[in-house]
Amino acid sequence: MMGWGGGWYAMIFGPLFMILLLAVLVAVVVLLVRWLGGLTQGSYQPHQSPPARTPLDILKERFARGEIDKVEFEDRRRVLGE
C-alpha cells in the first residue's frame, strides 16, 4: 500500500472538502466586500419614496414633452389654480 493510507474515501471527500472550502472562502470575501462597501457609503438611509408630484408639476411635464399645446396648458393651469 503506497501513499499516506487515506484509502478510497480520501479520493471522494478530498475534492468535496476543497470545493466546500473554496465556497466558504468566496462567501467570506463577498460578505466582507459588501460590509466594507456599506461603510464607505455613509449612513444607511432607508428607501425613501420620491417627493409627491403636484398636478401642476405633471401638467408642466406634459407641456415640456409636447403632449399639450400652450392654449391647453394655460386652460388647465387656470382650472388647477381655482
N, C-alpha and C positions, 0 to 999 in steps of 0.2 A: 504494500500500500504506500503510494507516494503522496506527497503533499502534506498538508497540515492536519489531516484526519478529519476534515469537515464533513465528508460524506456527501450523499446526494442532496440533502436538504440545504447545504450551503450554496449549491448551484441554483436553487429555486429562491430561497429567501435573501440571498446576497443582492441580486438585482432589484428585487422588490424593496429591500431596505434602502438601496441607493436612490430609487425613484421617490420613495417616501421622504427621504432626507432632502432631496432636491426640491420637492413640492413645498416642504416646510420652509426651506431657505427662501424660495421665491415669495411665499406668503409673508414672511417676516420683512423682506425688503419692500414689498408693496405697501404693507401697513406702515412701515417706517417713513416711506416717502410721502404717503398721504398725511400722516401725522405732522411731519415737518412742513409740508406744503400748507397745511391748515394754520400753522403757527405764523407763517410769514404773511398771510393774507390779512392779518389783523383779527379783531374780534369777530366772532361768528354772528352774523345777522340772520335772523330767521327770514324765511321767504316773505317778502312784502308784496302785496298787490300793488299794481301801478295806481297812481292817483286817478280818481274818477274823472272822466272827461265830462264836461258840461255839454248840453245840447248846442251851445254856441260854438264850442270847440269843434264838434263834429261838423257843424254847418260850414265853418271856415275851412276845414279839411276837404270837404266835398267841393267847395268853391275852388280851392287850390288845385285839386285834381282835375278840374274842368267838368265835373259831373253836372253842375248847375251854372247858369249864367248869372251876370251881375244883377239883373232885374229880380230873378227868383231869389238870389241871396239876400237882397235888400228887403224883399217882401217877407221872407221867413225870419229875418233878423228882427224886423218890426214886430212880428207876431210873438216871437220869443221874448221881446222886451216888455210886452204888456203883462 
